[in-house]
Structures are given as structure tokens and as C-alpha cells.
Amino acid sequence: MTLREKIFKTFSVTIREINTHGGPEKFFEKYPVGGIYYGEADVLRDENGIEIGTQFDFDKLNECKKYAKNRLWVCADFAAVRGQTVLADNQRSLGASKNLDDAYKWGKTLGMQMNDKGIDMILGPSIDMCFDPLMYLMAISDDPKLVASIYRQVVKGIQEQGVCATVKHFPGLGTYFVNMHIGPGSNKLPFDKWMETYGYTYKEMFKEDVMSVMTTHVSLKSYDNEFTDGFYPIATYSKKLTTDLLKGELGFKGAVITDALIMGGNATGDLVKETVQAFKAGADILLWPPVEAAEEIERQILSGEIPMSRLDDALERIERMEKFRLDALENKTYDTPDPEYVDQVKLDCIRHGMCMLRNNIGLLPISNEQVKKILIVDATDEDKVSSYLLKDELENRGFTADVKRDIYDVPSRVCWQNDIDALQAQYDLVIFNVNAFFVAQWSVPHMLIWASHLFDKKKKLIVNYGSPYFATEYFPEDPTFIEMNTTPSKETVKMLADAILGDIELTGESILNK
């Protein structure tokens, strides 16, 4: 390979970058990048139907593979097995069930999903911990031993399917409220405490020989405190964090991939400069870089500003990962992707992670003899979708159910006690359906959390799909509370209805319990 080709092997680009430079055929003729990011959610297109985001159709992925000069390394956050129906997230369920068999099987299903689409590397799992209860992330615990035991099994399950797992987000989210998608984050722990928590979990992942670690746009000033231009350096740019700590002190032998280089927590306005700095800091795979950065990296290698050993280190780590993947494909050391198996594992994980957080006054289970009319108050960010699913489930079981979002559909009246009293008098049970992950902005769902405190506790049930850390922060006095620890879907709502009626027992434990 030429020097330019070697540098491009570290680049993992978006479909937007490819289309900006003429589409797959023209792009790969000029830019021999090593990898591509695949995403299959809602595809954002321009007026000509050209993809302008990060998502694209599976057929387009195969088109990119066709025109790539060398084997194209594909990474993804998520991809569904064709024929799969259950798409709910299960990460929080694992923290509530604490079931190592579920964790392994969940990892296995992730590997199956990747293999079905020909994806080499999954950008997960997230092994972050929640030390700030108001964080937006889906952490399963603040206990490093629990986190390590669960995620070692997840990594094992993924990699036994021949897919490279990536643990993230180094040096760790969960101690600081700022979302690194929007602005630079920070890990606030003293370094000795960091080593006992985040450092411990990463070293445990290395025992499972995880193939990759993702760094993110978060600083750790207790280790790298070179305050410059008003900031402590984020891991993306920090040689101390990426090379000295992660690769050196912690002994990581795999490939380091950056978090997306277009995020607000990273952006300085010069994407080329940012990409070069991330490479210099020790990143082996650059996620979503501009291709123009390769020319500047080449210039700095030839001038000696970047030592050739930095590129050699990146290529050796990438090749180690490629060997793992290609050996698995050649020897077929993986299972055939099975949508029925994936669906069943996901449902099992969800069921095992559902938690009866409180049933202090014996309100549950309900029956048709005791309860006739039910009010579902929609305090969600997805605007009634899961609330109407619950309404349908309850009505199928003989109840009368109504959904309201603004109580009287007049937000300014939402928290007046006399209005609430008049409303709740019409119902035997009031269910507050909640799925927020952080409460900050003044909005309808968050106003309804306020209103929930004014309802009669003897007929009120809180159902929370969102942050499990909210229970003690925003609902400390509510005696009846179900923690779902998953994403609302037709399947999860059916399980909820089963639990409310007592048809299933909820065996999950609160994530708040140590």
C-alpha cells in the first residue's frame, strides 16, 4: 500500500461524505477509505433522493462494497435481522434482571443482527455508569462490579458470533450532566476513584479481549489537566488519555475508534484539524471524518510532525481486528441469524427486567370488578403512541380507558387542583405513562410530572419507561410504581398490561438497589 492508502485505511466515513464526493463509484475511485458507517433508521434525503445524513438502505451498502477497491470494513450502532419484529432496547433490562445468561444471549443477538447485514463491528455496548441521577444516558448501574459482570457476558456473546465489539464511551459518561453530542463533556471523578470504577470496568472488558474501545468528547482532568483555551482536553484530542492511559496504563491491545467527529462536543469549526488531532492523540479508526484530512495527515507524517510509528500502530491494531473477523467468517464460527431467536431473547430480557418498584398500598393487581374506567395521562416525549397502545390493551381486557395529554387539553390549566379533582373523580384508576430521560425544558410531558403529584395516591399508578433514576428524584412519595427498564413498544405494553392485571409477576430489581 502507498502511504496515502495506509492513511485512508483508518477512515470510516458516512454515506453523506460519499455522496458529497459524487456517489459510491466516483468516491471509491478517488478515496480508498477502509471503512463505512451503516445506519438503517429513517433515511434523510435531499430533493433528488440522495442521502444527506448517516442512514441509508441496505442495497446502498452493497453498492458501496461493490465499488470499494479493498474489502470495506463496516461498523454500525444497530441493525435488525431481516424478519425480526421486536426492536426494543434491552440494556436497562439487564441491569434490573442482573441475569448473566440474558446478558450473554443479548450479546449473541447483537452479533446475529450484525452478521445478517454483513457488518463487521458493532459500536457497542455502552458500559457507562450513572453517578449523576439526572444524566440522559441509559446506564444500568453505578456499581462497577455489576457493570463489568454484565458486559463481559455481552461482549462474549457478540464476539462469539465473529463480530467485533466496541466498549464505550471512554473515559466514561455519567458524572456530568452535559451531553457530549451537544457540548464537551467531563468525567469529574478523582483519578483514584476513576480507577476503582471506570478503570476497573475497562480492564475487565480487556480480559474478555474486546476488540475495540470508543473514545468520546469527554475530559478527565484528574489525569489530563493541561487547561488550554478555556478547556480541559477531551479524550478525542488527548494523547495522555488515549495513548498513555488507555493503551499504556490500562494495557488495551485492540483498536481505538473515535466517537463521531461531527458532534457538538468535539467541533471547533475545523473538521480537518480535529481529525488530524484525533489521529495524533492515538485514535486508530476515525469515525465520520472529512476525506480532506488524509492529505494533512500525510503531509505531517512526511514532515515528521506525526511519527510513522503512529500510523504503524493504528494499522497493526486494525489488522488484529480484521484477522479476528476474517477468521470467524472463513471458519464459520457463528450462528445463522435467526429472527425468531432474536425476538424471543429480547422479550425474555424485557420480561426479566421489569420491576414492581413499589406496591405499598396494594393497588395492584386490578380486576374488572374493582376498576371500570381508567385514565391514562400521556407524559411521554413520543406524544401518545405508547399510551394508545396501553389503552388498546386495557380495552381488549374489558376496561374503559381514555388518554389525555394536557388533562383538559389546556396546558395552562394542567396543575390546578380543582380541575384535577373534577377529572379524577370520573375514573377508578389513573395511570401516568412516563418515558423521559431527563427533565429540564418546560414542556407538556414535564408539566404533567408536576401534575402527577396532585392526583390521589390511592388510585394512581406511575409507569416509567424512561430513566430509572427518576423514581426517587421526581416521584419520591408515589406508593405504586412500575419501572419498565425498556423502550415502549406493542410487546412491552402488552407485558405491562399483564403485570397490572397480575397475569405475570415482575421479578426485576430496582437499578437503584446496590
BAMARVEX-712210 format. One record per residue (C-alpha): residue number from 0; x, z, y. Coordinates in nm, 3 decimals, always signed. Each point is the difference from the previous one (the first is absolute). Layout:
BEGIN
<rec NUM; <X; Z; Y>> ...
REM end
This chain:
BEGIN
<rec 0; <+0.000; +0.000; +0.000>> <rec 1; <+0.106; -0.060; +0.357>> <rec 2; <+0.021; +0.294; +0.239>> <rec 3; <-0.325; -0.110; +0.163>> <rec 4; <-0.177; -0.013; -0.338>> <rec 5; <+0.130; +0.345; -0.090>> <rec 6; <-0.136; +0.143; +0.326>> <rec 7; <-0.339; -0.161; -0.051>> <rec 8; <-0.023; +0.158; -0.343>> <rec 9; <-0.062; +0.331; +0.181>> <rec 10; <-0.300; -0.140; +0.192>> <rec 11; <-0.360; +0.059; -0.115>> <rec 12; <-0.228; -0.191; +0.235>> <rec 13; <-0.371; -0.029; +0.074>> <rec 14; <-0.223; -0.306; -0.036>> <rec 15; <-0.026; +0.006; +0.379>> <rec 16; <+0.376; -0.050; +0.029>> <rec 17; <-0.019; -0.287; -0.249>> <rec 18; <-0.288; -0.170; +0.182>> <rec 19; <+0.164; +0.052; +0.340>> <rec 20; <+0.285; -0.216; -0.129>> <rec 21; <-0.206; -0.287; -0.135>> <rec 22; <-0.154; +0.130; -0.322>> <rec 23; <+0.147; +0.053; -0.350>> <rec 24; <+0.160; -0.340; -0.060>> <rec 25; <+0.180; -0.020; +0.335>> <rec 26; <+0.079; +0.369; +0.015>> <rec 27; <+0.176; +0.030; -0.335>> <rec 28; <+0.194; -0.320; +0.062>> <rec 29; <+0.162; +0.168; +0.300>> <rec 30; <-0.015; +0.372; -0.077>> <rec 31; <+0.103; +0.108; -0.353>> <rec 32; <-0.148; +0.351; +0.027>> <rec 33; <+0.016; +0.222; -0.304>> <rec 34; <-0.347; +0.152; +0.020>> <rec 35; <-0.355; -0.013; +0.124>> <rec 36; <-0.263; +0.267; +0.065>> <rec 37; <-0.335; -0.061; -0.169>> <rec 38; <-0.326; +0.147; +0.124>> <rec 39; <-0.347; -0.097; -0.116>> <rec 40; <-0.248; +0.184; +0.222>> <rec 41; <-0.195; -0.179; +0.274>> <rec 42; <+0.201; -0.307; +0.099>> <rec 43; <+0.044; -0.050; +0.375>> <rec 44; <+0.002; -0.371; +0.093>> <rec 45; <+0.027; -0.206; +0.319>> <rec 46; <-0.244; -0.273; +0.106>> <rec 47; <+0.174; -0.243; -0.238>> <rec 48; <-0.030; +0.230; -0.301>> <rec 49; <+0.370; +0.096; +0.002>> <rec 50; <+0.089; +0.357; -0.097>> <rec 51; <+0.126; +0.194; +0.301>> <rec 52; <+0.032; +0.350; -0.148>> <rec 53; <+0.146; +0.145; -0.319>> <rec 54; <-0.285; -0.080; -0.242>> <rec 55; <-0.044; -0.325; -0.189>> <rec 56; <-0.157; -0.148; -0.311>> <rec 57; <+0.161; +0.015; -0.342>> <rec 58; <+0.020; -0.382; -0.012>> <rec 59; <+0.211; +0.008; +0.316>> <rec 60; <+0.240; +0.243; -0.166>> <rec 61; <+0.050; -0.248; -0.282>> <rec 62; <+0.056; -0.275; +0.259>> <rec 63; <+0.275; +0.208; +0.160>> <rec 64; <+0.161; +0.058; -0.341>> <rec 65; <-0.011; -0.374; -0.062>> <rec 66; <+0.195; -0.088; +0.315>> <rec 67; <+0.247; +0.289; -0.006>> <rec 68; <+0.347; -0.122; -0.098>> <rec 69; <+0.070; +0.310; -0.206>> <rec 70; <-0.225; +0.243; -0.184>> <rec 71; <-0.210; +0.168; +0.269>> <rec 72; <-0.011; +0.380; -0.020>> <rec 73; <-0.356; +0.115; +0.071>> <rec 74; <-0.095; +0.346; +0.127>> <rec 75; <-0.343; +0.141; +0.077>> <rec 76; <-0.177; +0.320; +0.094>> <rec 77; <-0.297; -0.084; -0.220>> <rec 78; <-0.144; -0.276; -0.217>> <rec 79; <-0.305; +0.013; -0.226>> <rec 80; <-0.011; -0.121; -0.359>> <rec 81; <-0.228; -0.303; -0.016>> <rec 82; <-0.329; +0.119; -0.147>> <rec 83; <+0.050; +0.358; +0.122>> <rec 84; <-0.298; +0.163; +0.172>> <rec 85; <+0.109; +0.353; +0.094>> <rec 86; <+0.225; -0.012; +0.305>> <rec 87; <-0.010; +0.362; +0.114>> <rec 88; <+0.318; +0.184; +0.093>> <rec 89; <+0.108; +0.270; -0.242>> <rec 90; <+0.302; +0.162; +0.158>> <rec 91; <-0.180; +0.310; +0.128>> <rec 92; <-0.184; +0.032; -0.330>> <rec 93; <+0.332; +0.061; -0.173>> <rec 94; <+0.077; +0.289; +0.232>> <rec 95; <-0.334; +0.163; -0.077>> <rec 96; <+0.003; -0.058; -0.376>> <rec 97; <+0.372; +0.078; -0.041>> <rec 98; <-0.029; -0.208; -0.317>> <rec 99; <+0.334; -0.151; -0.103>> <rec 100; <-0.164; -0.232; -0.254>> <rec 101; <-0.224; -0.139; +0.276>> <rec 102; <+0.307; -0.044; +0.221>> <rec 103; <+0.182; -0.201; -0.265>> <rec 104; <-0.304; -0.215; -0.072>> <rec 105; <-0.058; -0.059; +0.369>> <rec 106; <+0.358; -0.123; +0.031>> <rec 107; <-0.056; -0.222; -0.302>> <rec 108; <-0.309; -0.154; +0.162>> <rec 109; <+0.199; -0.069; +0.317>> <rec 110; <+0.259; -0.180; -0.210>> <rec 111; <-0.273; -0.202; -0.171>> <rec 112; <-0.144; -0.098; +0.336>> <rec 113; <+0.336; -0.124; +0.122>> <rec 114; <+0.073; -0.192; -0.318>> <rec 115; <-0.334; -0.178; +0.014>> <rec 116; <+0.104; -0.163; +0.328>> <rec 117; <+0.368; -0.050; -0.083>> <rec 118; <+0.115; +0.271; +0.243>> <rec 119; <+0.342; +0.147; -0.064>> <rec 120; <-0.005; +0.312; +0.216>> <rec 121; <-0.272; +0.238; +0.113>> <rec 122; <+0.054; +0.175; +0.333>> <rec 123; <-0.115; +0.333; -0.137>> <rec 124; <-0.068; +0.270; -0.085>> <rec 125; <+0.001; +0.210; +0.317>> <rec 126; <+0.155; +0.336; -0.083>> <rec 127; <-0.048; +0.154; +0.346>> <rec 128; <-0.117; +0.359; +0.038>> <rec 129; <-0.246; +0.149; +0.246>> <rec 130; <+0.140; +0.289; +0.201>> <rec 131; <-0.220; -0.080; +0.301>> <rec 132; <-0.366; +0.022; -0.112>> <rec 133; <-0.106; -0.245; +0.272>> <rec 134; <+0.221; -0.283; -0.128>> <rec 135; <-0.169; -0.333; -0.072>> <rec 136; <+0.184; -0.064; -0.326>> <rec 137; <-0.134; +0.030; -0.355>> <rec 138; <+0.249; +0.261; -0.123>> <rec 139; <-0.091; +0.181; -0.320>> <rec 140; <+0.168; +0.332; +0.078>> <rec 141; <+0.261; +0.193; +0.197>> <rec 142; <+0.152; +0.128; -0.326>> <rec 143; <+0.314; -0.201; -0.082>> <rec 144; <-0.004; +0.097; -0.368>> <rec 145; <-0.356; -0.126; -0.045>> <rec 146; <+0.075; -0.317; +0.198>> <rec 147; <+0.312; -0.066; -0.207>> <rec 148; <-0.168; +0.061; -0.336>> <rec 149; <-0.295; -0.229; +0.084>> <rec 150; <+0.201; -0.283; +0.149>> <rec 151; <+0.268; -0.005; -0.266>> <rec 152; <-0.280; -0.090; -0.239>> <rec 153; <-0.138; -0.261; +0.238>> <rec 154; <+0.343; -0.163; +0.037>> <rec 155; <+0.047; +0.011; -0.378>> <rec 156; <-0.336; -0.170; -0.052>> <rec 157; <+0.078; -0.275; +0.253>> <rec 158; <+0.350; -0.074; -0.122>> <rec 159; <-0.092; +0.000; -0.369>> <rec 160; <-0.202; -0.307; +0.097>> <rec 161; <+0.320; -0.164; +0.120>> <rec 162; <-0.098; +0.031; +0.367>> <rec 163; <+0.235; +0.156; +0.255>> <rec 164; <-0.147; +0.311; +0.162>> <rec 165; <+0.076; +0.102; +0.358>> <rec 166; <-0.028; +0.361; +0.114>> <rec 167; <-0.070; +0.053; +0.369>> <rec 168; <+0.007; +0.082; +0.291>> <rec 169; <+0.357; +0.133; +0.038>> <rec 170; <+0.086; +0.244; +0.159>> <rec 171; <-0.362; +0.112; -0.044>> <rec 172; <-0.332; +0.002; +0.181>> <rec 173; <-0.211; +0.311; +0.033>> <rec 174; <+0.156; +0.233; +0.256>> <rec 175; <-0.092; -0.182; +0.321>> <rec 176; <-0.329; -0.143; +0.120>> <rec 177; <+0.126; -0.330; +0.147>> <rec 178; <-0.079; -0.299; -0.222>> <rec 179; <+0.313; -0.214; -0.041>> <rec 180; <-0.214; -0.315; +0.000>> <rec 181; <-0.067; +0.072; +0.366>> <rec 182; <+0.305; +0.192; +0.126>> <rec 183; <+0.326; +0.151; -0.128>> <rec 184; <-0.069; +0.288; -0.237>> <rec 185; <+0.206; +0.305; -0.079>> <rec 186; <+0.070; +0.235; -0.287>> <rec 187; <+0.024; +0.340; +0.166>> <rec 188; <+0.144; +0.208; -0.286>> <rec 189; <+0.337; +0.179; +0.022>> <rec 190; <+0.239; -0.175; -0.236>> <rec 191; <+0.019; +0.281; -0.255>> <rec 192; <-0.380; +0.002; -0.020>> <rec 193; <+0.000; -0.381; -0.017>> <rec 194; <+0.236; +0.009; -0.297>> <rec 195; <-0.227; +0.251; -0.178>> <rec 196; <-0.305; -0.223; +0.052>> <rec 197; <+0.047; -0.369; +0.074>> <rec 198; <+0.358; -0.007; -0.125>> <rec 199; <-0.110; +0.161; -0.326>> <rec 200; <-0.281; -0.251; -0.060>> <rec 201; <+0.224; -0.300; +0.064>> <rec 202; <+0.267; +0.129; -0.237>> <rec 203; <-0.269; +0.047; -0.265>> <rec 204; <-0.106; -0.363; +0.046>> <rec 205; <+0.360; -0.108; -0.050>> <rec 206; <+0.000; +0.178; -0.337>> <rec 207; <-0.276; -0.245; -0.095>> <rec 208; <+0.232; -0.283; +0.118>> <rec 209; <-0.245; -0.124; +0.262>> <rec 210; <+0.117; -0.343; +0.106>> <rec 211; <-0.063; +0.021; +0.375>> <rec 212; <-0.047; +0.233; +0.296>> <rec 213; <-0.176; -0.100; +0.320>> <rec 214; <+0.134; +0.144; +0.323>> <rec 215; <-0.235; +0.028; +0.293>> <rec 216; <-0.011; +0.037; +0.375>> <rec 217; <+0.041; +0.377; -0.006>> <rec 218; <+0.290; +0.212; +0.121>> <rec 219; <+0.154; +0.309; -0.157>> <rec 220; <+0.183; +0.162; +0.288>> <rec 221; <+0.117; +0.289; -0.218>> <rec 222; <+0.233; -0.254; -0.166>> <rec 223; <+0.048; -0.274; +0.261>> <rec 224; <-0.020; +0.149; +0.348>> <rec 225; <+0.171; -0.274; +0.203>> <rec 226; <-0.253; +0.000; +0.283>> <rec 227; <+0.014; -0.340; +0.170>> <rec 228; <-0.222; -0.163; +0.264>> <rec 229; <-0.256; +0.278; -0.036>> <rec 230; <-0.030; -0.020; -0.379>> <rec 231; <+0.145; +0.140; -0.319>> <rec 232; <+0.082; -0.292; -0.232>> <rec 233; <-0.267; -0.095; -0.253>> <rec 234; <+0.112; -0.056; -0.358>> <rec 235; <-0.047; -0.376; +0.045>> <rec 236; <+0.292; -0.005; +0.244>> <rec 237; <+0.197; +0.303; -0.117>> <rec 238; <+0.314; -0.051; -0.208>> <rec 239; <+0.021; +0.377; -0.043>> <rec 240; <-0.346; +0.018; -0.156>> <rec 241; <+0.002; -0.322; -0.202>> <rec 242; <+0.361; -0.023; -0.113>> <rec 243; <+0.147; +0.349; +0.031>> <rec 244; <-0.302; +0.206; -0.108>> <rec 245; <-0.210; -0.226; -0.226>> <rec 246; <+0.272; -0.203; -0.169>> <rec 247; <+0.278; +0.255; +0.036>> <rec 248; <-0.108; +0.363; -0.010>> <rec 249; <-0.314; -0.059; -0.209>> <rec 250; <+0.174; -0.256; -0.219>> <rec 251; <-0.258; -0.280; +0.001>> <rec 252; <+0.125; -0.302; -0.198>> <rec 253; <-0.294; -0.239; +0.055>> <rec 254; <-0.102; -0.230; +0.280>> <rec 255; <-0.113; +0.126; +0.340>> <rec 256; <-0.282; -0.194; +0.163>> <rec 257; <-0.110; +0.050; +0.359>> <rec 258; <-0.357; +0.068; +0.100>> <rec 259; <-0.159; -0.294; +0.184>> <rec 260; <+0.228; -0.092; +0.287>> <rec 261; <-0.290; -0.091; +0.229>> <rec 262; <-0.151; +0.351; +0.013>> <rec 263; <-0.044; +0.182; +0.329>> <rec 264; <+0.225; +0.282; -0.111>> <rec 265; <+0.288; -0.243; -0.032>> <rec 266; <-0.058; -0.265; +0.265>> <rec 267; <+0.228; -0.012; +0.304>> <rec 268; <-0.105; -0.351; +0.100>> <rec 269; <+0.295; -0.175; -0.164>> <rec 270; <-0.080; -0.069; -0.367>> <rec 271; <+0.332; -0.170; -0.065>> <rec 272; <+0.197; +0.295; +0.134>> <rec 273; <-0.216; +0.244; -0.200>> <rec 274; <+0.049; -0.194; -0.324>> <rec 275; <+0.376; -0.014; +0.044>> <rec 276; <+0.018; +0.373; +0.070>> <rec 277; <-0.208; +0.081; -0.308>> <rec 278; <+0.237; -0.207; -0.214>> <rec 279; <+0.304; +0.169; +0.154>> <rec 280; <-0.154; +0.343; -0.066>> <rec 281; <-0.012; -0.072; -0.373>> <rec 282; <-0.328; -0.177; -0.077>> <rec 283; <+0.037; -0.240; -0.293>> <rec 284; <-0.337; -0.174; +0.035>> <rec 285; <-0.142; -0.075; +0.344>> <rec 286; <-0.381; +0.002; +0.000>> <rec 287; <-0.175; -0.242; +0.237>> <rec 288; <+0.308; -0.107; +0.201>> <rec 289; <+0.027; -0.305; +0.226>> <rec 290; <+0.211; -0.266; -0.174>> <rec 291; <+0.202; -0.044; +0.320>> <rec 292; <+0.166; +0.337; -0.072>> <rec 293; <+0.201; -0.155; -0.286>> <rec 294; <+0.208; -0.198; +0.246>> <rec 295; <+0.094; +0.313; +0.193>> <rec 296; <+0.084; +0.192; -0.318>> <rec 297; <+0.223; -0.290; -0.106>> <rec 298; <+0.170; -0.003; +0.341>> <rec 299; <+0.070; +0.373; -0.016>> <rec 300; <+0.137; -0.021; -0.356>> <rec 301; <+0.234; -0.282; +0.096>> <rec 302; <+0.113; +0.193; +0.311>> <rec 303; <+0.056; +0.319; -0.198>> <rec 304; <-0.269; +0.197; +0.184>> <rec 305; <-0.177; +0.035; -0.335>> <rec 306; <+0.237; +0.046; -0.296>> <rec 307; <-0.043; -0.239; -0.292>> <rec 308; <-0.030; +0.307; -0.221>> <rec 309; <-0.340; +0.070; +0.158>> <rec 310; <-0.135; -0.333; -0.126>> <rec 311; <+0.169; +0.042; -0.337>> <rec 312; <-0.164; +0.341; -0.041>> <rec 313; <-0.343; -0.145; +0.081>> <rec 314; <+0.039; -0.287; -0.246>> <rec 315; <+0.121; +0.227; -0.280>> <rec 316; <-0.301; +0.226; +0.042>> <rec 317; <-0.243; -0.293; +0.014>> <rec 318; <+0.160; -0.156; -0.307>> <rec 319; <-0.034; +0.330; -0.188>> <rec 320; <-0.371; -0.005; +0.074>> <rec 321; <-0.032; -0.367; -0.093>> <rec 322; <+0.171; +0.061; -0.332>> <rec 323; <-0.247; +0.277; -0.080>> <rec 324; <-0.294; -0.230; +0.076>> <rec 325; <+0.132; -0.311; -0.173>> <rec 326; <+0.097; +0.193; -0.313>> <rec 327; <-0.356; +0.133; -0.021>> <rec 328; <-0.149; -0.346; +0.042>> <rec 329; <+0.235; -0.158; -0.253>> <rec 330; <-0.050; +0.273; -0.260>> <rec 331; <-0.372; +0.044; +0.080>> <rec 332; <+0.031; +0.379; +0.030>> <rec 333; <-0.338; +0.034; +0.168>> <rec 334; <-0.369; -0.007; -0.087>> <rec 335; <-0.237; -0.288; +0.061>> <rec 336; <-0.193; +0.074; +0.322>> <rec 337; <-0.338; +0.135; -0.109>> <rec 338; <-0.272; +0.037; +0.268>> <rec 339; <-0.219; +0.219; -0.222>> <rec 340; <+0.288; +0.240; -0.064>> <rec 341; <+0.086; +0.009; +0.371>> <rec 342; <-0.362; +0.070; +0.096>> <rec 343; <-0.035; +0.279; -0.257>> <rec 344; <+0.323; +0.173; +0.101>> <rec 345; <-0.102; -0.009; +0.365>> <rec 346; <-0.341; +0.147; -0.080>> <rec 347; <+0.159; +0.271; -0.214>> <rec 348; <+0.242; +0.092; +0.279>> <rec 349; <-0.283; +0.016; +0.253>> <rec 350; <-0.217; +0.214; -0.226>> <rec 351; <+0.280; +0.244; -0.079>> <rec 352; <+0.091; +0.036; +0.368>> <rec 353; <-0.346; +0.076; +0.140>> <rec 354; <-0.017; +0.361; +0.116>> <rec 355; <-0.287; +0.244; +0.050>> <rec 356; <+0.182; +0.166; +0.285>> <rec 357; <-0.281; +0.248; +0.071>> <rec 358; <-0.337; +0.076; -0.152>> <rec 359; <-0.020; +0.350; +0.138>> <rec 360; <-0.380; +0.031; +0.030>> <rec 361; <-0.091; -0.192; -0.313>> <rec 362; <-0.155; -0.295; +0.185>> <rec 363; <+0.122; -0.240; -0.271>> <rec 364; <-0.110; -0.145; -0.230>> <rec 365; <-0.331; -0.120; +0.146>> <rec 366; <-0.312; -0.111; -0.186>> <rec 367; <-0.310; -0.205; +0.083>> <rec 368; <-0.208; +0.316; -0.022>> <rec 369; <+0.201; +0.179; +0.271>> <rec 370; <+0.093; -0.293; +0.224>> <rec 371; <-0.227; -0.287; +0.104>> <rec 372; <+0.138; -0.141; +0.325>> <rec 373; <+0.369; -0.040; +0.080>> <rec 374; <+0.165; -0.088; +0.331>> <rec 375; <+0.341; -0.168; -0.017>> <rec 376; <+0.188; +0.030; +0.330>> <rec 377; <+0.253; -0.281; +0.019>> <rec 378; <+0.318; +0.148; +0.150>> <rec 379; <+0.225; -0.280; -0.127>> <rec 380; <+0.230; -0.254; +0.156>> <rec 381; <-0.152; -0.282; -0.206>> <rec 382; <-0.344; +0.034; +0.158>> <rec 383; <-0.256; +0.084; -0.268>> <rec 384; <+0.135; -0.207; -0.292>> <rec 385; <+0.064; +0.290; -0.237>> <rec 386; <-0.295; +0.193; +0.142>> <rec 387; <-0.240; -0.277; -0.101>> <rec 388; <+0.164; -0.016; -0.343>> <rec 389; <-0.076; +0.371; -0.034>> <rec 390; <-0.356; -0.052; +0.125>> <rec 391; <-0.055; -0.266; -0.268>> <rec 392; <+0.142; +0.224; -0.273>> <rec 393; <-0.219; +0.295; +0.098>> <rec 394; <-0.313; -0.212; +0.031>> <rec 395; <+0.067; -0.148; -0.345>> <rec 396; <-0.017; +0.359; -0.127>> <rec 397; <-0.337; +0.076; +0.157>> <rec 398; <+0.091; +0.146; +0.340>> <rec 399; <-0.104; -0.121; +0.344>> <rec 400; <+0.307; -0.054; +0.216>> <rec 401; <+0.064; -0.107; +0.359>> <rec 402; <+0.327; -0.092; +0.175>> <rec 403; <+0.064; +0.082; +0.365>> <rec 404; <+0.318; -0.046; +0.198>> <rec 405; <-0.084; +0.143; +0.342>> <rec 406; <-0.265; +0.245; -0.123>> <rec 407; <-0.260; -0.153; +0.236>> <rec 408; <+0.209; -0.315; +0.060>> <rec 409; <+0.071; +0.143; +0.346>> <rec 410; <+0.363; +0.125; +0.006>> <rec 411; <-0.050; +0.212; +0.312>> <rec 412; <-0.257; +0.212; -0.188>> <rec 413; <+0.204; +0.040; -0.315>> <rec 414; <+0.098; +0.362; +0.052>> <rec 415; <-0.311; +0.161; +0.148>> <rec 416; <-0.124; +0.277; -0.226>> <rec 417; <-0.372; -0.057; +0.061>> <rec 418; <+0.027; -0.367; -0.099>> <rec 419; <+0.194; +0.093; -0.313>> <rec 420; <-0.250; +0.270; -0.094>> <rec 421; <-0.290; -0.245; +0.031>> <rec 422; <+0.182; -0.253; -0.213>> <rec 423; <+0.123; +0.222; -0.281>> <rec 424; <-0.346; +0.156; -0.038>> <rec 425; <-0.111; -0.333; -0.148>> <rec 426; <+0.253; +0.016; -0.288>> <rec 427; <+0.081; +0.224; -0.294>> <rec 428; <+0.369; -0.094; -0.008>> <rec 429; <+0.239; -0.139; +0.262>> <rec 430; <+0.316; -0.177; -0.120>> <rec 431; <+0.278; -0.065; +0.249>> <rec 432; <+0.193; -0.302; -0.126>> <rec 433; <+0.355; +0.014; +0.147>> <rec 434; <+0.301; -0.229; -0.054>> <rec 435; <+0.225; +0.040; +0.304>> <rec 436; <+0.376; +0.048; -0.040>> <rec 437; <+0.068; +0.150; +0.338>> <rec 438; <-0.229; +0.130; +0.272>> <rec 439; <+0.127; -0.091; +0.342>> <rec 440; <-0.203; -0.254; +0.195>> <rec 441; <-0.347; +0.078; +0.140>> <rec 442; <-0.217; -0.213; -0.227>> <rec 443; <-0.331; +0.013; -0.184>> <rec 444; <+0.134; +0.122; -0.338>> <rec 445; <+0.209; +0.270; +0.164>> <rec 446; <-0.290; +0.114; +0.222>> <rec 447; <-0.200; +0.040; -0.321>> <rec 448; <+0.260; +0.240; -0.136>> <rec 449; <-0.085; +0.210; +0.305>> <rec 450; <-0.372; -0.039; -0.076>> <rec 451; <+0.049; +0.102; -0.363>> <rec 452; <+0.073; +0.358; +0.105>> <rec 453; <-0.346; +0.031; +0.155>> <rec 454; <-0.186; -0.080; -0.322>> <rec 455; <-0.141; +0.264; -0.233>> <rec 456; <+0.272; +0.096; -0.250>> <rec 457; <-0.262; +0.080; -0.267>> <rec 458; <-0.099; -0.367; -0.028>> <rec 459; <+0.325; -0.175; +0.098>> <rec 460; <+0.258; -0.175; -0.219>> <rec 461; <+0.327; -0.141; +0.135>> <rec 462; <+0.139; -0.296; -0.196>> <rec 463; <+0.350; -0.100; +0.106>> <rec 464; <+0.172; -0.322; -0.103>> <rec 465; <+0.262; +0.035; +0.273>> <rec 466; <+0.291; +0.236; +0.057>> <rec 467; <-0.023; +0.291; -0.247>> <rec 468; <+0.184; +0.211; +0.255>> <rec 469; <-0.303; -0.002; +0.231>> <rec 470; <-0.202; +0.251; -0.200>> <rec 471; <+0.156; +0.311; +0.152>> <rec 472; <+0.066; -0.160; +0.338>> <rec 473; <-0.343; -0.144; +0.083>> <rec 474; <-0.240; +0.150; -0.256>> <rec 475; <+0.122; +0.357; -0.053>> <rec 476; <-0.346; +0.157; -0.020>> <rec 477; <-0.185; -0.255; -0.214>> <rec 478; <-0.097; +0.155; -0.334>> <rec 479; <-0.072; -0.325; -0.186>> <rec 480; <+0.273; -0.263; +0.000>> <rec 481; <+0.101; -0.282; -0.237>> <rec 482; <+0.347; -0.151; +0.041>> <rec 483; <+0.001; -0.354; -0.141>> <rec 484; <+0.375; -0.072; +0.033>> <rec 485; <-0.059; -0.374; -0.022>> <rec 486; <-0.141; -0.299; +0.186>> <rec 487; <-0.376; -0.056; +0.028>> <rec 488; <-0.123; -0.273; -0.235>> <rec 489; <-0.301; -0.069; -0.215>> <rec 490; <+0.172; +0.170; -0.294>> <rec 491; <+0.115; +0.309; +0.188>> <rec 492; <-0.339; +0.047; +0.165>> <rec 493; <-0.168; -0.014; -0.342>> <rec 494; <+0.232; +0.279; -0.116>> <rec 495; <-0.091; +0.197; +0.312>> <rec 496; <-0.370; -0.029; -0.078>> <rec 497; <+0.071; +0.112; -0.358>> <rec 498; <+0.183; +0.306; +0.135>> <rec 499; <-0.275; +0.091; +0.248>> <rec 500; <-0.255; -0.004; -0.284>> <rec 501; <+0.229; +0.188; -0.238>> <rec 502; <+0.034; -0.288; -0.245>> <rec 503; <+0.379; +0.030; +0.013>> <rec 504; <+0.228; +0.297; +0.064>> <rec 505; <+0.263; -0.032; +0.270>> <rec 506; <+0.334; +0.118; -0.139>> <rec 507; <+0.240; -0.090; +0.281>> <rec 508; <+0.180; +0.270; +0.196>> <rec 509; <+0.031; +0.011; +0.375>> <rec 510; <+0.316; -0.162; +0.131>> <rec 511; <+0.019; +0.306; +0.225>> <rec 512; <+0.057; +0.222; -0.303>> <rec 513; <+0.368; +0.052; -0.071>> 
REM end
